[in-house]
Amino acid sequence: MKKFILSLCLLPLLAAGAKADPFSDFKSLVQDSYLKPFAADLGGVIGANDFNSGRGLGFPGFEAGAAVTLQAKPSAENRILRDADVKTFGAAMLHGGAALPFLGADVMVRGVGYSGFSIIGGGLRKEVLKSGALTKFIPDVSVSAYYDVITYDYFKGSHMSLNAVASFDIPVIKPFAGVGLDRTKIEIKNVSAALNGTRASISKPRYTLGVRLAPMPLLYVYGAYNILHGQTGYSAGAGVKF
């Protein structure tokens, strides 16, 4: 709970300090050996937006909202962002989802685009354990998988993630905890003949602890503390769920 409260307090401050385009110096700073740590940090802030509950939508449910994850600082190995003096960076996305009939699963789509940088992707979420009116003490548990396409002026790539999350469907305050694995690939483009086509890929785990609030029917907000591949991160979001 202390980490959750801290995440809510720090997120506006971190957002204010984040550069509008943290990748603007990528072309001048990138080297072959710098690419893998950069990919790890980028994949973490994308993947941390994957979930905020272990409960599925249930047919014919629908959800729409926005999410943002900020990493407090680049990893020590991420020389591209550190040498560019980037203090805080992240990824924000709009997302929507709908329950699929008969399958007991939800299909999700999401995306964002700004300053030459874009992410577009989607995934599937499947409930594996569901609480009921008489079994509120049982957590809701779901697994999910996402695939995202990443593009920027000087790189392109993909992000794949696998997640498992558990939450408690209690009134108003709904705590959740989850773990994810991010697989991120980056390829350099439009930089130089020597570097164009250079690729790097990396897989790293991530951990999340958060609280989702339901202040009124159909509306939710949430905040979370993350360990993003060993780095501190904070997430927040809001949406409507029918």
N, C-alpha and C positions, 0 to 999 in steps of 0.2 A: 504493500500500500504506500509506503514511503517513496518507493521508486516511481509509482504511478503519479503521486502528487507532484514529485519533482519534475516528471515529464511534462505535466500540464503547465507548470510554472516556467520551465525553460524553453518550451517550444516557441512561444512568441519571440523571445529574445534571440534564439538561434535563427529563426526565420528572418528576423530583421537584419542579422549579420551575414546571411547567406548572399553570395554574389548572384546577380541576375543570370549570368552565364558563366558557371564555374569552369567550363571547358574551353573558354576563349583562347587560352594560351597553349592548347593541346598541340597545334601544328608546330610551334617553335620549340617545344620542350620534349616531345615524345622521342623515345629511343626504344629499341627492341626489348631491352631488359626491363623497361618501365611498364610495359603493357599489361603483364599479368596482375600486378598489384592494383593497377587502375581498374581492370576488369572486376576484380574481387570487390572493391569498394562500390562500384556502380551496381553490381548484381545484388549487393546487400540492401541498398536503399530501394531498389525495385521490389525485391522479394518480400520485404517487411510490410508491404501494402497488401499482401495476399489474403489476410484473414483478420477478423475481429470477433469471431464467435465460432463455436463448434456446432451450432444449430443450423440445420438446413432450412430452406424456404418452405418446402412442402407445397405440392401442386394444389392450386395454380398460383403459387406465390411469385412475387416480383420484388426486386430491390434496385435502388439507384442511389448513388452517393459520390462522395469525393474523399480521397485519402492522401496524406502526405507523410513521408518519413524523412527525417533529417539526421545525418551523421555529424556528431559534434566536431570531428576533425578527421582529415584523411589519415589512413594508416601510416606508420613510419616508413613503410616500403613504397608508398605511393608518391614517388618523386614528381610525377606530372602535376598533381594538385598542390603538393607541398611547395614545390619550386615556384608555382604560380601564386603563392601566398593565399591559397584558398583556406579559409578557416572552417566554414560550415557549408555543406552541400546536401542535396537530397533529390527526391523525386516525388512529384505530386501527380495524381491520376484521377480521372473520372471513371466510374465503373457502373455497370448495370448487370443484372442477372435475372434469370427466370428458372423456375422449377420445370423439369422435364416429366411428362406423364409416364407412369408405369415403371420408370427406372429408379425412382427415389434419389435422383441426383439433380444438381443445379448446373446450368451452363452460365459462364461469366464472360463478359467482354470488358475491355478497358483501354484507355489510351490517354495521351497527352502530347502537346506540341508547342514549343516556344523556342525562340532564338536559334532556329536551325536544328534543334534537338527534338526528336520525337520517339515515342514508344507506343506501339499498338499490339495488343495481344488478347489472350483469353484463356479460359481453362474450365475444368470440371471439378465440382465438389460433391462428395458422397458422404452421407451420414452413415456412421457405423454403430452408433449408440445414441439413443434418444430418451430423454426423461419424459415423464408424464405427470398428470395431475396428482397422482398418489405417490410418485417416485421422484420428487424434486431433488432428493439427495443424490440421485444418479447424474453424473455429468453428461452433457451432450458432447459427443466426440465425432469429428469428421476428418476426412483426408481430402486433399486437393492437389491438383497439378496444373501448372500454368506454362504457357509458352508466349514469349514476347519478342517482337522484332524491334531492334534499336537502330536508329539512324541519326547521324550528325554530319556536319559539313566535312569532317576529317576522319570519321570512323563509322563503321557499321558493325552490327553484330546481333546476337540473340541472347535471351535469358530463359532458362528453364528452371522450374522449381517444383519440389515435392514438399508437402506440408502435412502435419498432423496437429490438431488443436482440440482442446477440451475447454468447456465453459459450463457454468451453472446458470440455469434459467430461473433465477429468483427475481422477485419484484424489484423494479427500478435499477438496482445495481447488479450487473452480471459480469463477474470476473472471468477472465480467460487466460490460458497459457498455451503456448505452442512451440513447435520446433520446425525448422525448415532446412532444406538443402538447396542451395543455389548453384546452378551450372551456367557460367557466363562466358561467352565467346566474343572477342573484339577483333576486327580487322581494320588496319589503317588504309585510308584512301585520301587522295588529293593532297598529299603532303610532299613527297619527293619520289623520284624514280627508285631510289634505294630502299625506301621504306614502304611504299605502296604495296599492298598485298600481304604485309607481315601480319601474322595472326597469333593470338594467345587465348587460351581457355583455362578456366580454373573452377573447381568445385569447393564450396565452403559451407559449413553449417551456420545457422542463425537461431537465436532463442528470443522468445517474446513473453512478456508478462504484462497484462493490461486489464482495464475495466471498461465495460460498455454500459452506458447509462441510457435509460428509456424515460426521458422527462415527460413525455406525452405519447398517446397512442400513435403508432406508425413511425414515429421519429426516434432515431438513436444518435448518440454521439459517443466517441470513445477516445481513450488515450492509452499509450503503452510505452513501456521501457523495453529496449532491445539490446541484445548483444549481437552486433552485426559482424560476424567473422572476426570476433575478438575486439571490436570497436563499439563504443557507446552510441546508441541512437535513440531517437524519440519519434513516436508516431501519433497522429491524431486524425480523426475523420468524423464525418456525419453523413446521414442518409435517411431515406425513407424505405420502409419495408411493408409490403401489403400481404 
